[in-house]
Amino acid sequence: MKLIHFADAHLGVETYGKTDPASGLSSRFMDFLSAFDQLVDYAIRENVDLVVFCGDAYKSRDPSQTQQREFAKRIKRLSQCGIPIFLLVGNHDLPGATGRATTTEIFDTLAVDGVYVAAKPGIYRISTKNGLVQVVSLPWLKRGSVIAREEAKNLGLDEINQRMREILTGIIENLAAKLDPRLPAVLAAHVWVHGAKLGTEEGMTVGQEHTLLLSAVANPAFDYVALGHIHRRQVLTEDPPVVYAGSLERLDFGDEGLDKGFHVAEITVKDSRRKTHFYPYSIIGRRFLTLEKTLAPDDPDPTGTVVRMLNQNAEELKGSIVRLELTMPQILLGQVREADVRAVAGDAHCFAITHKVERPARVRLSGTHVERLTPQQALEAYLKLKLKDSPARLEELLASGRELILEESLK
């Protein structure tokens, strides 16, 4: 049995994009669709048995009609080829108000053949070309849907997260105990497993979200554990395989240099025992590239220096989302002709310049905490530093300074 595991498609991310003249759509939206197409093409070409999506179909919980149409086109291709698709609900798929539909619920409502939508924990027995497979679902669950309001009133945030961990761990254990050991089983979860390396997630800091221990998901009842929610591709353990597929495409510079795509898992039977072989499949996606250049204060032609550096990286610039970080002394600020630099970087998909200006160090009173000095003490310390070779001038200015300070204090 061969399955594809992917997650965090995030259709609708348009940062660093521009309007595609042919379609009128954002070029970045087209990038994400291209990544999705590569997955669908692989699934059909390799005749896989099942596609497991682990949540966050869109960037927004209220996707546009165009985004929904393009997502549905690709689900339809899989369905028409007889490949079942399991769609887990992630946190970005949840509605903002009770009673509203999730972003993928429409497939359940229309009863699209071979499409399974999981918005609640449960066990799905899915028929594939190579027999039945059990998929245990653990979608993203809001605290309010798990912990009663009255109970939450008496708990702090850390205690609530601990309670969430206990409840979710119990759910997994209970569902695992109900599995048929004769059939292959997959856990599909949209959750943050403690110890996972974070990717491009924003606002996801320790203490704000509940996490699960690795031991809670690495249950031997599962042949493969497919995870979503963390954007960095990683394998947390290999027996059983506990895998974050990562986001399907690069979202921002936090993904620079990282491969993106999906995972393939092959479950085989030998001597009445099942074994899982799994591996990543990288898609061809938009490149993010950071170039750094430090300019010397005596550089006679800083613009030319930057242009030559860009020319040396011309091949890497093509089609990439590029940020050029220039470090320069204050004396060169404004001497780099950005129009000339941008002209050289014209083949980049998106090009941005940032400046880090090295300003001359200010004179400081060595070993002295200025905030603790009186005005007279500060004046004396400063003048002694500046006029240490002119004692007569030093005394003259100190005397004048004392008079001015006294005069000001009497007003």
N, C-alpha and C positions, 0 to 999 in steps of 0.2 A: 504494500500500500504506500503510495507516494502522495504527500500533501505539501502545500505551500502555506507558509505562515508569514503574514505581513501585518503591519499596524501603522497607525498615525499617518494616514494619507494627507490630512490637513488641506484638502482642496479649498482654495480661496485665499491662500497666502500669496500676496502680490507685491511684497516688499522687493525693492530693486528692479521692478519690472517696468515695461513700457508697452504701449498699445501695439499689438500685432496688426499691421495694415491689412492682411488678408482676411482675418477672422473678426477683427475688432475686439478681441479678448486680450487680457493682460498676458504678456510674454511669460511671466512667472506662472500663471495659471496653466499655460500651455506646457511649461516644464513639468509640472506635477502630473498632468494628463499623460505626457510622454512616458513618465516613469510607470504610471499605472498600465499603460499600453504594453510596455515591455514585460510586465508581470503577466498580463493576460495572454500575450503571444507565447510566452514560455509555457504557461499552463496548458494551452491548447496543443502546442508543438510536442510537449513531453507527455501529453495525455494523462495528466495527474488525476488522482482520485478525488481530491478535496482541496478547497481553498479556505483557510481559516484567517479571518480578519479580526484583529484584537482591539478594535475601537479607535475613535476619533477620525471619522470619515472627512469631516470638514473643519476648517479653522473656526467657524462660528456655529453656534447652536441654532442659528436662523439662516441657513445657507440660501443663496439666491436660486431662482428657478434654473438659471443656466448651470450652476454648479451641480444641482440635483440631476439635471438632464444628463450631464456628462458622466456623472458617477453611475447613473442607471444604465447608460449605454454599455459600459464595460461589464457591469453585472449581467446584463442581458446576453452579451457575447459568451460569457462563461456558461450561463444557463442553457443557451441554445446548443452548446457543445456537450451537454450532458455532464458538466462538472458542478457538483454541489458546492454552494458557498455558505459559509457560516459567518454571520455578521454579529460581532459582540458590540454592545453599547459602551462607549467610553465617556469620560467626563465632558468632552466637547459635544457629544451627541445628545446630552440631556437637555430637556427644555427648561426654561427659566421659571415656569410656573406649573403647579400641579394641574393635571388634566390635559396638558398639551402633549403632542406627540414627540417622540424622539426623531432624530433626523433620518433614521433608517426604518422606521416603523411602517412606512408606506409599502415596503416589500411584503411584510406580513399581512397587511390589510388586503393587498391585491392577490395574495396567495401565489406569488411568483414561483414557478416550479423549480425546485432544487435550492431555494434560498431560505435560510433559517436565521431568524433574528432573535437574539437573546438579550432581553432587557432585565431578566431576573436570573438568580442562580438556579441551576437545574441540570438535568442530564438529557442530552439529545442523542438518539440513536439514528445515525444517518446511513442510508444505503448508498454504497459506491460501487464502481465497476468491479472492485475486488473484495466486496463483502461489506459487512456492517462495521462501523466505527462509533465509539462512544465519545461524545464531546461534553465535558463538564464545563459549564459556563460560570464565570465570576465577573459580571460586568462591574462598572464603577458604581458604587453605592454611596449615596449621600449620607452624611451622619444622621440627618433627620429622618431618613427612611429606615434606619437600623436601630437607633437609640431613641427611646421614648422621650418626649419633651420633659416630662416630670423627672425622669432619671437624670437627664442632662443638666437640669437646674442645679443639682448637687455636686456636679463634677467640674474640675478645671479642664483646660484644654489638653494637658498631658494625660489626664485621667480618661478623657473622652477618647483620645487616640488609642490609648491602651485597651479600652473597652471595645473599640472598633476592631482592633487586632484580634482580640479574643473571639469576638463574634464571627469574623470572617474565617479565622482558623477553624472554628467549629463547623462552619458551613462546608468548607472543603473536606474535612474529615468525614462528615456525615454523608456527603455525596460520594466520596471515594469508597465508602463502605458498601454502597449500593451498586457498585459496578459489577458487571459480569466479567470475571477474570479470564474467560475464554476469548473475549473480544478485545481488540486494541482500544486504548483509551487515551484521550488527549485532554489536558486542562487548558482552557482558554481564559485568561484573566487580564483585566485592565486594572493594574494595581502597581504601587511602588513597593518593590521588595527591598528591604533594608540591606544596604551594602552595595546596591547598584550604582554605577557611575552615571552622574547626570549628564545630559546633553544640552540641548538648547532651551530647556524648559525655563520659563520665567515665573518668578514668584513662588517657585517650589523650594521652600527652605525647610530645614529640619524643624519639626514642631508644628508646622502649619498643616501638614497632611498626615493621615494615618499611613503606616507602613506595615508590611507583613514580614515575618522572619522567613529566611530562605527555607528553613525546615518545614514551614507550613505548606509551601507549594511543591517542594521536592519529595512528594509522596511516591513511594515505590509502586503504587497502584496505577500510576500514569506512565505511558510509554514516551510521552513528550509533553512538555509544559510550554505553551505558547503565550508570551507576555506582550502587553502593550502598555503605553503611557510614558515610558522613558525613551527618549529619542536617540540615544546612543546604542548602536548594535553591540551586544555582548552576550557571552555565555557564562551563566552564574555557576552552573555545575553540569557535569556530563552524564551522571548516572543517578536518576534519570536526567535527560537533557532539559535544562531550564534556561530558556533563551528569550532575550529581548531582540526582536527583529530590527528595532530602531525605526526612525521615520523613513518613509519611502524615498524622499528626496531631501536635499539639503535645504534647510530653512533660512539660515543666516550664517554669519562668520563663525559662530560657535561650532558649525559643522565643517569648517575648513579642513581639508586634508583627510576627512573621514569617508570611507566607502559607504554607500547607501544602497538599499535594495530590499531583499527578502530572504527568508531561509527556506530550505527544502529539507523535509524529513522523510526518510524511507523506513518503513516498519516491515521487517521481514521475520519469517518463522523458520527456525532450525532446531530440530530435535525437540519439537513441541514447546520451544521457548522463543519468545519474541525478542528481537534486538532492533534498536533504532540507530540508523546512520543519518547524520544531519550535517548540513554545510550551508554556507552563505552563498547567495547569488547577487552579484553587484550589477546595478543598472548604470547606464550611461546618463549622467545628469549634469546639471550646470555647475561649473567650477567656481569656487570662491578663492580669491587670491589676495594676499596681503604682501605688498612690497614696501621695504623700509630703506630710507636713505638719510644719512647724516651729512650735512653740508658744513665744510670748514669755513671759519670766519674770513680767511684770506682767499676764498674761491673767487677768481676774477669773472667767472661766468656760471653762476649757480643754475641758471635755466638750462644751459648746455649740458651740465653735469647730470641733471635729472633726465633730460631727453636721451642722452646716451644710455643711461641705465634702462630706460623703458625700451629702447631699441634692442638692447641685449635680451630682453624678455618678451620680444614681440610675439613669438609663437604661443607663449603661455597666456598672453593678454587676450588673444582671439576668443570671443564669445564668453569670456569670463566676467564675473562680478568682482571688480578690483577696487581695493582701497590703497592709496599711496600715502604712507606716513612719513612726512618730512620732519626731521629734527634739524634745527638751525639756530645760530646765534641771533640775537635780536637785531644786530646790525644788518642782517640779510633779509629781514622781514620786509616783504613787498618787492623784493628784487627778483623773485621767481615769477616769470610771466606764465600764468596759468593757462592762458589761451594757447600758447605754444605747446605746453605740456599735454593739454587735452587733445590737441590735434594729432599728436603722436599716438595717443591711446584710443584713437577713433574706432579700432576694431574690437574694443572691449564692449561687453553687453551693457555694463554699467560701470562708471568710473567716478571715484570720489577722492578728494585730497584733504588730508588733515595735517595740521601744523602743530609741532611741539617746539615752542620757542624757549631757548636757553637764555634766560635773562641774567645780567651781571649780578653777582652776589652783593647784597647790601652790606654796608659797614655795620658790624655788630660789636657790641661791648663785650669783649671776651670774658667769660666766667661770670657775667653779671645778668641777673634777672631784671630786665628793665621795668617790668610791671611793678616791682617792689620798691623802686626808687622814688624819692621826692623829686619835683622838678629841678631843684638846685643840685641834687646829687647826680641826676641824669645829665645836666648841663656840664658839670665838672668832669664826669667820666668821658663825655664825648669830646670836650675840648682838650683834655689831657691826651686822648688818643690822636687827635688831629694836629695838635701843636706841641708835641713832646720836644721838638727841637727849637722852640721859640718861647722860652719861659716868660720873658717880659710881656710878649703879646698875650700869652695865656693868662697872666694875672690881670692884665687890663680888661680882657673880655669877661673874665670871671666876675670882676668888680661890677662892671656894667650889667651883667646878667643878674647878679644878686639884687641890684637896685630895681630892675624891671620886675623881677619876681615879687619883691616886697611891695612894690607899687601896685601890682595887679591884685595881690592878696588883700590890700586895704580898700579896694573899691567896693 
